[in-house]
């Protein structure tokens, strides 16, 4: 079985996020780049599927040159090879452009499964996996908290408003996973050293056969018109208990529409 797992480098979750003046894009250079947290679960699930059924696990990432660090981390966790889609012309791509670019890179490579994290912490859109599946013309099985493969079928279990859903589709397919699916492994020293020798294919817009007019900031369907820094936190309110502290707290909560 051949499994692709898509990962994204994002600014550190705990770092303060800033938008750039001029184009309104997220300033990715203002914070350390790390692997998107939910993508770690995707890598772990791809590795478990590879270990259970045999085959190859390939990491796929679209991002600037430093996103190679994220590809290498996935390789150090145990993936076999990497594909890094990197080109200055991709900067500013929205979900539509990203899904188009990823689909073009993934198609015709013989993947049985393409695994994503359910969302990225820098955008929180949760739509790219479904978009990629639609562009590839394959089944999408999203928000999986359990994945099982049997023959040419993949089955996922996910939580819905009405309980648990069990969804089955034929491979090839796209699967997105949530954080409850597993516990990601840590890269070992041996894995880190081995990752340095694993092959990583660097792909440009031209290499992937992409239409440059369909990617990048100029092709984005939306734009940031205006933005402002988050205001500083105001001083808190001190409630002195003089026998009526409970009433004062209740009044405060009511005035601020918490209750």
C-alpha positions in Angstrom: 0.0 0.0 0.0 1.3 3.5 -0.9 0.2 6.2 1.5 0.8 10.0 1.2 0.5 12.2 4.3 0.2 15.9 3.8 1.8 18.2 6.3 2.1 21.9 6.8 4.6 24.1 8.5 2.8 26.8 10.7 3.9 29.4 13.2 4.4 28.1 16.7 0.9 27.7 18.3 1.9 29.7 21.3 3.6 32.5 19.5 1.9 35.9 18.9 0.6 36.0 15.3 1.0 39.1 13.2 -0.2 40.1 9.7 2.1 41.8 7.3 1.5 45.4 6.3 0.7 45.8 2.6 -0.7 42.4 1.7 -2.4 41.3 5.0 -0.8 37.8 4.9 0.3 36.0 8.0 3.9 37.0 8.9 5.4 33.5 9.0 8.9 34.8 9.7 7.9 36.5 13.0 7.6 33.1 14.8 9.3 29.8 14.8 7.9 27.3 12.2 6.7 24.0 13.5 4.7 21.1 12.1 1.0 21.7 12.3 -0.1 19.9 15.4 -2.9 17.9 13.8 -0.6 16.8 11.0 1.5 14.9 13.6 -1.5 12.7 14.2 -1.9 12.2 10.4 1.8 11.2 10.1 1.4 8.7 13.0 -1.7 7.2 11.4 0.0 6.9 8.0 2.9 5.2 9.6 0.7 2.7 11.5 -1.2 1.9 8.3 2.1 1.4 6.5 3.4 -0.9 9.3 0.2 -2.9 9.4 -0.2 -3.4 5.7 3.2 -2.9 4.3 4.2 -0.4 1.6 5.6 3.1 1.5 4.7 6.3 3.4 5.5 9.6 1.5 5.4 13.0 3.1 4.0 15.9 1.0 4.3 19.5 1.9 3.6 22.8 0.2 5.5 25.8 1.7 8.5 28.0 1.7 12.1 26.7 1.8 12.1 26.4 5.6 9.1 24.0 5.4 11.8 21.4 4.5 12.3 21.2 8.3 8.8 19.9 8.7 9.3 17.3 5.9 12.4 16.1 7.7 10.6 15.8 11.0 8.0 13.5 9.4 10.9 11.5 7.9 12.5 11.2 11.3 9.2 9.9 12.7 9.5 7.0 10.1 8.2 8.1 6.7 10.1 6.8 3.8 10.4 9.7 1.4 9.2 13.3 0.9 7.9 15.7 -1.7 8.3 19.4 -1.1 6.3 21.8 -3.3 8.2 25.1 -3.0 8.1 28.1 -5.2 7.9 31.9 -4.6 4.8 32.0 -6.8 2.8 29.9 -4.3 3.0 32.5 -1.6 -0.4 33.8 -0.6 -2.3 30.8 -2.0 -5.8 30.3 -0.5 -7.5 27.0 0.1 -8.7 26.8 -3.5 -5.2 27.3 -4.9 -3.6 25.0 -2.2 -6.0 22.2 -3.0 -5.3 22.6 -6.7 -1.6 22.5 -6.3 -1.6 19.6 -3.9 -4.0 17.6 -6.1 -1.7 18.2 -9.1 1.3 16.9 -7.2 -0.5 13.9 -5.8 -2.3 12.7 -9.0 -0.7 9.9 -11.1 1.6 8.9 -8.3 -0.3 5.7 -7.4 -1.3 6.6 -3.8 -3.9 4.4 -2.3 -4.5 6.8 0.6 -3.9 10.4 1.2 -4.0 11.4 4.9 -4.4 14.9 6.3 -4.9 16.4 9.7 -8.4 17.8 9.9 -7.3 21.4 10.0 -4.3 23.7 10.3 -3.8 25.9 13.3 -2.9 29.0 11.2 -6.1 29.0 9.2 -8.7 26.7 10.9 -10.7 26.2 7.6 -10.8 22.3 7.6 -11.7 22.3 3.9 -8.5 21.4 2.0 -8.8 17.6 2.5 -12.3 17.6 1.0 -11.2 19.9 -1.8 -8.3 17.7 -2.7 -10.5 14.6 -2.8 -13.0 16.5 -5.1 -10.2 17.5 -7.4 -8.8 14.0 -7.5 -12.2 12.5 -8.0 -11.9 10.1 -5.1 -13.8 9.4 -1.9 -13.3 11.7 1.1 -13.6 10.3 4.6 -13.1 13.2 7.0 -12.7 13.8 10.8 -11.7 10.2 11.4 -11.0 9.0 14.9 -10.4 5.5 13.7 -9.2 4.2 10.4 -9.2 0.6 9.2 -8.2 -0.8 5.8 -9.4 -4.1 4.4 -8.6 -5.1 0.9 -9.4 -2.2 -1.4 -11.8 -0.6 1.2 -11.1 2.0 3.9 -13.4 2.5 6.8 -13.4 5.4 9.3 -15.3 6.1 12.5 -16.1 9.7 13.4 -18.2 11.5 16.0 -21.3 13.4 14.7 -24.1 15.3 16.4 -26.2 12.2 16.5 -23.5 9.8 17.8 -20.9 7.8 15.8 -20.7 7.5 12.1 -19.0 4.6 10.3 -18.1 5.5 6.7 -16.6 3.1 4.1 -15.1 4.0 0.8 -13.1 2.4 -2.0 -9.4 3.3 -2.4 -7.9 5.5 -3.6 -9.3 7.9 -1.0 -8.6 10.9 1.1 -8.8 10.6 4.9 -8.5 13.4 7.4 -8.0 12.6 11.1 -8.6 14.3 14.4 -6.4 14.4 17.5 -8.2 11.6 19.3 -7.1 9.0 16.8 -3.7 8.1 18.2 -0.6 9.4 20.2 2.1 10.6 17.8 5.6 9.0 18.3 8.6 11.2 19.0 11.5 11.1 16.5 14.3 8.9 17.9 18.0 9.8 17.5 18.3 6.9 15.1 15.3 8.2 13.2 16.7 11.7 13.0 20.0 10.5 11.6 18.2 8.2 9.1 16.0 11.1 7.9 19.1 12.9 6.6 19.6 10.1 4.0 16.0 9.7 2.9 15.0 11.1 -0.5 13.1 14.4 -0.7 11.9 15.5 -4.1 11.8 19.3 -4.5 9.0 20.4 -6.9 8.4 23.8 -8.4 5.3 25.3 -10.1 6.8 24.3 -13.5 7.8 20.8 -12.3 4.3 20.1 -11.1 2.8 21.4 -14.4 0.7 24.0 -12.5 -0.9 27.0 -14.1 0.9 29.9 -12.3 -2.2 32.1 -12.8 -4.2 29.7 -10.5 -1.9 29.9 -7.4 -0.4 32.6 -5.2 -1.8 35.8 -3.8 -3.0 37.1 -7.2 -5.3 34.1 -7.6 -6.8 34.2 -4.1 -10.6 34.4 -4.0 -10.5 36.6 -0.9 -8.3 39.4 0.4 -7.7 41.1 3.8 -9.0 44.6 3.4 -8.1 45.9 6.9 -6.8 44.6 10.2 -5.8 45.9 13.6 -3.7 44.6 16.4 -5.6 43.0 19.3 -6.1 45.5 22.1 -4.2 44.9 25.3 -6.1 43.2 28.1 -7.9 45.5 30.5 -7.4 45.3 34.2 -9.5 42.8 36.0 -12.3 43.5 38.4 -11.7 42.9 42.1 -14.7 41.7 44.1 -14.3 42.2 47.9 -16.4 39.8 49.9 -18.2 41.6 52.7 -20.8 39.0 53.1 -22.3 39.7 49.7 -19.5 38.4 47.5 -21.7 35.8 45.8 -24.3 38.4 44.9 -21.6 40.8 43.5 -20.1 38.0 41.4 -23.5 37.0 40.1 -24.2 40.7 39.2 -20.9 41.0 37.4 -21.6 37.9 35.3 -25.0 39.1 34.5 -23.9 42.6 33.5 -21.3 41.1 31.1 -23.9 38.6 29.7 -22.0 35.5 31.0 -25.2 34.2 32.5 
